[in-house]
Structure formats: C-alpha cells, structure tokens
Amino acid sequence: MFSLSLPPNTIHVLSLSDPAGSTNLCSSLCFPQSPVECKLPGPSPQNPSWTPSHEQAASKESLKDKTESKPSEFIITLDILKELHPDCGLSNRIRVANHVSDLAKAKKFEEHAVEAVWKAVEDMLTPEQPPEARHAVLLLLRAVIQGQGERLGPMRAFFFKVIRDYQPSNEDLSDRLEVFKALTENGKDITYLEEDIAGFVLLWMDIGLTADFLHVLVNLVKFNSCYLDQNSCTTNLCVWFCPTGRSVCCVTGQQPRQTLR
C-alpha cells in the first residue's frame, strides 16, 4: 500500500499500467482548475486598436452581398388567380393583370407561378376579346419575360409560339413585337427559338415590316446568321447597310421590299 498526496485544486489523471504483471505504475498530470478565458476577435481594454483582417472583412462583405442580392420570391396566391378568372369581369381582370405585370418586373415569382398566371389569362388573347384585353396580356407577357429572365427556360419557346401563331396574324403587331424583342434581347439572343426563328422572320416581313422590326432583324442576322442560313433564309432574305450608312435595305427573293431612310 502507498499513499499519494496531490496539491489541491487540480485535475488528477491516473494512468495505471503493468506491462510485466509485477509493478503498478501511477502517474499524475496536474492542471490548475481555473476558468478558461475564451477571447474572441474584437476591440478590448487589452487591445483597443484591434481591426478585422482583410480576409475577415472580405468574408463579411461577401456574405452581406449574397444576402442583399438574393431575390425575394413572390407567391402568386389563389386569390390573385381567382381575380384573373373570367367570372370576375374583364375590367377587373385587366386591372389585376396590370398589377401582376408590375410585380413581375420587380420580383422573382415562385416555381410554376408563371404557368399558373398564363393559364388564368390566355383566353384574353383570343380574337373575340377587345383590344384592351389583348393589350393587357401582351404587356404581362413582356413584363414576365423581362423580369423572370433565365427562370423561364423552355417557357421562352412557348411564349414565342404565342406571338408567332397569333390570330389574326396582322393584329397587335406593335405589342407582339415588344414581346419578341424582350424574348430575344432585340434580336441578339434566340435561345430556345433557334429552330423556328427563320420562318418567323419571313412571316413578319410579310405582315409587320416596320422600322422597329428591321432594327431587330439586323441584330438577328448579325448575331444569329448561322440559324438563318440553316433554314435557307439566305436565298430569301438579305439585309445590308447601304453605302451611305443611312439606310437599311431588305430584299426577299432578290426583290427590294422596303428601304428606310
């Protein structure tokens, strides 16, 4: 037997080993039992001039930027969809459609909200509807395209077909062109529209050849000529700047269709 005296206020760690089976070895590790002080970065009486490191400051700013840049999603409620229902009357539907247009420009909609809104208003684009109803829906489409951006995905192709197959084909040309400009960034981006763009161009040269459309047409040829070539557009469509630099000339079938000065 033996006794072991240890100082007070210590933590005792005993290790017993008997490798030879004949001797008991005892060791003690003693640590003062005092409160552990945890120091966090920041100014203190001992270090009043402390400032965050460059990495810490950059990390904080990065987190702040991510928080501030995160878009706030807007939920299209059932109440909004009900107010767009035909039973609510045309004037009320137009008012709500205009309200949703404003929301679409400022906020990102939740998933599938765009489809739900379209289903609620698509009947307002039928030929028997008055011009103000069709105008409201085309404005809504334009706002949704501009505000929701890449979130639309394949819905871009669907909205393109809406304005391409519009009936009567020579109605609401200005509003439809604005939707097309929003879809393509004024003719520069035809993602999801590649296969159908050439036919649309030729169609609109027959029904909607305006100065505004010719500006879009120049961008289509400039940025997406390969898709026009694949659809044999080069045999029917030629766009160039005249030597004066003041005119844009369009030729279909090698015959001048319109010259703008």
C-alpha positions as CSV (number, residue, x, y, z in Angstrom):
1,M,0.0,0.0,0.0
2,F,1.1,3.5,-0.7
3,S,-0.5,6.9,-0.5
4,L,-0.3,9.7,-3.0
5,S,-0.6,13.3,-2.0
6,L,-1.7,15.8,-4.7
7,P,-2.0,19.5,-4.4
8,P,-5.5,20.9,-4.1
9,N,-7.4,22.5,-7.0
10,T,-6.0,20.1,-9.5
11,I,-7.4,17.7,-12.1
12,H,-6.0,14.2,-11.4
13,V,-5.3,11.9,-14.4
14,L,-4.1,8.5,-13.3
15,S,-2.5,6.1,-15.7
16,L,-2.1,2.5,-14.5
17,S,0.0,0.1,-16.5
18,D,1.5,-3.2,-15.6
19,P,3.4,-4.4,-18.6
20,A,5.3,-7.1,-16.7
21,G,2.5,-8.0,-14.4
22,S,4.5,-7.2,-11.3
23,T,4.6,-3.4,-10.8
24,N,1.8,-0.8,-10.5
25,L,2.9,2.5,-12.0
26,C,1.0,5.6,-11.1
27,S,1.4,8.9,-12.7
28,S,-0.5,12.1,-12.2
29,L,-0.9,15.0,-14.5
30,C,-2.0,18.1,-12.7
31,F,-3.6,21.1,-14.3
32,P,-4.8,24.2,-12.4
33,Q,-8.6,24.3,-12.2
34,S,-9.1,27.8,-13.2
35,P,-11.8,29.3,-15.5
36,V,-10.8,29.2,-19.2
37,E,-11.0,32.6,-20.8
38,C,-12.1,32.5,-24.4
39,K,-11.1,35.5,-26.4
40,L,-13.0,36.5,-29.5
41,P,-11.6,38.9,-32.1
42,G,-12.7,42.4,-31.4
43,P,-11.6,45.5,-29.5
44,S,-10.9,45.1,-25.8
45,P,-9.3,47.0,-23.0
46,Q,-6.2,45.0,-23.6
47,N,-6.3,45.6,-27.4
48,P,-8.3,48.7,-28.1
49,S,-6.9,49.2,-31.6
50,W,-7.9,45.9,-33.0
51,T,-9.3,45.9,-36.5
52,P,-10.6,42.9,-38.6
53,S,-8.1,41.4,-41.0
54,H,-8.5,41.8,-44.7
55,E,-9.8,38.3,-45.1
56,Q,-12.4,38.7,-42.3
57,A,-13.6,42.0,-43.7
58,A,-13.9,40.5,-47.2
59,S,-15.8,37.4,-45.9
60,K,-18.2,39.7,-44.1
61,E,-18.8,41.8,-47.2
62,S,-19.2,38.7,-49.3
63,L,-21.9,37.4,-47.0
64,K,-23.6,40.8,-47.0
65,D,-23.6,41.0,-50.8
66,K,-25.1,37.5,-51.1
67,T,-27.8,38.3,-48.6
68,E,-28.7,41.6,-50.3
69,S,-28.5,40.2,-53.8
70,K,-30.8,37.2,-53.1
71,P,-34.0,37.9,-55.0
72,S,-37.2,38.0,-53.0
73,E,-39.7,35.5,-54.4
74,F,-43.3,36.5,-54.8
75,I,-46.1,33.9,-54.3
76,I,-49.0,34.1,-56.7
77,T,-51.8,33.4,-54.3
78,L,-55.1,31.7,-55.1
79,D,-56.8,35.0,-54.5
80,I,-54.8,36.6,-57.3
81,L,-55.6,33.7,-59.7
82,K,-59.3,33.9,-58.8
83,E,-59.3,37.6,-59.6
84,L,-58.0,36.7,-63.1
85,H,-60.8,34.2,-63.6
86,P,-63.3,35.1,-66.3
87,D,-66.1,35.2,-63.7
88,C,-64.5,38.4,-62.2
89,G,-65.3,40.5,-65.2
90,L,-63.0,41.9,-67.9
91,S,-62.2,45.3,-66.3
92,N,-61.2,43.6,-63.1
93,R,-59.1,41.0,-64.9
94,I,-57.2,43.8,-66.8
95,R,-56.6,45.7,-63.6
96,V,-55.2,42.6,-61.9
97,A,-53.1,41.7,-65.0
98,N,-51.5,45.1,-64.9
99,H,-50.8,44.7,-61.2
100,V,-49.1,41.3,-61.8
101,S,-47.1,42.9,-64.6
102,D,-45.7,45.4,-62.1
103,L,-44.9,42.6,-59.7
104,A,-43.2,40.5,-62.4
105,K,-40.8,43.4,-63.2
106,A,-39.7,43.8,-59.5
107,K,-39.8,40.3,-58.0
108,K,-39.0,36.8,-58.9
109,F,-42.0,34.5,-59.0
110,E,-42.1,31.2,-57.2
111,E,-41.7,28.0,-59.3
112,H,-44.6,27.3,-61.7
113,A,-46.2,30.7,-60.9
114,V,-45.7,31.9,-64.5
115,E,-47.5,28.9,-65.9
116,A,-50.4,29.4,-63.4
117,V,-50.8,33.1,-64.4
118,W,-50.7,32.3,-68.1
119,K,-53.4,29.7,-67.7
120,A,-55.6,32.3,-66.0
121,V,-55.2,34.9,-68.7
122,E,-54.7,33.0,-72.0
123,D,-58.3,33.3,-73.0
124,M,-57.9,37.1,-73.1
125,L,-55.8,36.8,-76.2
126,T,-58.5,35.2,-78.3
127,P,-59.7,37.2,-81.4
128,E,-63.1,37.9,-79.9
129,Q,-61.6,39.7,-76.9
130,P,-61.5,43.5,-77.1
131,P,-58.1,45.2,-77.9
132,E,-57.6,46.4,-74.4
133,A,-57.7,42.8,-73.0
134,R,-55.2,41.6,-75.6
135,H,-53.0,44.6,-74.9
136,A,-53.0,43.9,-71.1
137,V,-52.0,40.2,-71.7
138,L,-49.2,41.1,-74.1
139,L,-47.9,43.7,-71.7
140,L,-48.0,41.0,-69.0
141,L,-46.0,38.6,-71.2
142,R,-43.4,41.2,-71.8
143,A,-43.1,42.0,-68.1
144,V,-42.8,38.4,-67.2
145,I,-40.1,37.8,-69.8
146,Q,-38.1,40.8,-68.7
147,G,-38.5,40.2,-65.0
148,Q,-38.1,36.5,-64.7
149,G,-35.2,36.2,-67.1
150,E,-33.4,32.8,-67.2
151,R,-36.0,31.3,-64.9
152,L,-38.4,30.9,-67.8
153,G,-36.3,28.3,-69.5
154,P,-38.4,26.4,-72.2
155,M,-41.3,28.8,-71.5
156,R,-39.5,31.2,-73.7
157,A,-40.2,28.9,-76.7
158,F,-43.8,28.7,-75.6
159,F,-44.3,32.4,-75.5
160,F,-42.6,32.8,-78.8
161,K,-45.2,30.5,-80.4
162,V,-47.9,32.5,-78.8
163,I,-46.9,35.6,-80.7
164,R,-45.9,33.7,-83.8
165,D,-49.2,31.9,-84.2
166,Y,-51.3,34.9,-83.1
167,Q,-54.7,35.3,-84.8
168,P,-55.5,37.4,-86.7
169,S,-51.8,37.4,-87.7
170,N,-51.8,41.1,-88.7
171,E,-53.3,42.3,-85.3
172,D,-51.5,43.9,-82.4
173,L,-48.2,43.9,-84.3
174,S,-46.6,46.6,-82.1
175,D,-47.3,44.8,-78.8
176,R,-46.3,41.4,-80.2
177,L,-43.0,42.9,-81.5
178,E,-42.3,44.2,-78.0
179,V,-42.7,40.7,-76.6
180,F,-40.4,39.3,-79.3
181,K,-37.8,42.0,-78.5
182,A,-38.0,41.0,-74.9
183,L,-37.6,37.3,-75.7
184,T,-34.5,37.9,-77.9
185,E,-32.9,41.0,-76.3
186,N,-33.6,42.9,-79.5
187,G,-32.6,40.0,-81.7
188,K,-29.3,39.1,-80.0
189,D,-30.3,36.0,-78.1
190,I,-32.6,33.3,-79.7
191,T,-32.0,30.6,-77.1
192,Y,-34.9,28.0,-77.3
193,L,-36.1,29.7,-80.6
194,E,-33.4,28.5,-83.0
195,E,-35.5,26.1,-85.0
196,D,-38.4,28.5,-85.6
197,I,-36.7,31.8,-85.9
198,A,-36.3,31.8,-89.7
199,G,-39.9,31.1,-90.5
200,F,-40.9,33.8,-88.1
201,V,-38.6,36.4,-89.8
202,L,-40.1,35.6,-93.2
203,L,-43.6,35.8,-91.9
204,W,-43.1,39.1,-90.3
205,M,-41.5,40.5,-93.5
206,D,-45.0,40.0,-95.0
207,I,-47.1,41.3,-92.1
208,G,-45.0,43.5,-89.9
209,L,-42.1,45.1,-91.7
210,T,-41.6,48.2,-89.7
211,A,-38.6,50.3,-88.9
212,D,-38.6,48.8,-85.4
213,F,-38.6,45.3,-86.7
214,L,-35.9,46.0,-89.2
215,H,-33.7,47.1,-86.3
216,V,-34.3,43.7,-84.6
217,L,-33.7,42.0,-88.0
218,V,-30.3,43.5,-88.3
219,N,-29.4,42.1,-84.9
220,L,-30.8,38.7,-85.8
221,V,-28.6,38.5,-88.9
222,K,-25.6,39.9,-87.1
223,F,-25.7,37.6,-84.0
224,N,-27.5,34.6,-85.3
225,S,-26.9,34.3,-89.0
226,C,-26.0,30.6,-88.8
227,Y,-29.5,29.7,-87.8
228,L,-31.0,31.8,-90.6
229,D,-28.6,30.0,-93.0
230,Q,-29.7,26.6,-91.8
231,N,-33.3,27.5,-92.7
232,S,-32.4,28.6,-96.3
233,C,-33.0,32.2,-95.3
234,T,-30.0,33.5,-97.3
235,T,-31.9,32.7,-100.5
236,N,-34.9,34.7,-99.5
237,L,-33.5,37.3,-97.1
238,C,-30.7,39.8,-97.4
239,V,-30.0,42.6,-95.0
240,W,-27.3,45.2,-95.5
241,F,-26.4,48.7,-94.8
242,C,-26.3,50.9,-97.9
243,P,-23.1,52.7,-98.7
244,T,-24.4,56.0,-97.2
245,G,-24.8,54.3,-93.8
246,R,-28.2,55.9,-93.5
247,S,-30.4,53.2,-94.9
248,V,-31.2,49.6,-94.2
249,C,-32.4,47.6,-97.2
250,C,-34.2,44.3,-97.2
251,V,-34.5,42.0,-100.1
252,T,-36.7,38.9,-100.4
253,G,-36.4,36.8,-103.4
254,Q,-33.9,39.3,-104.7
255,Q,-36.6,42.0,-105.0
256,P,-36.5,45.1,-102.8
257,R,-39.2,45.0,-100.2
258,Q,-38.6,48.2,-98.2
259,T,-35.9,50.8,-97.8
260,L,-35.8,53.0,-94.7
261,R,-34.0,56.3,-94.6
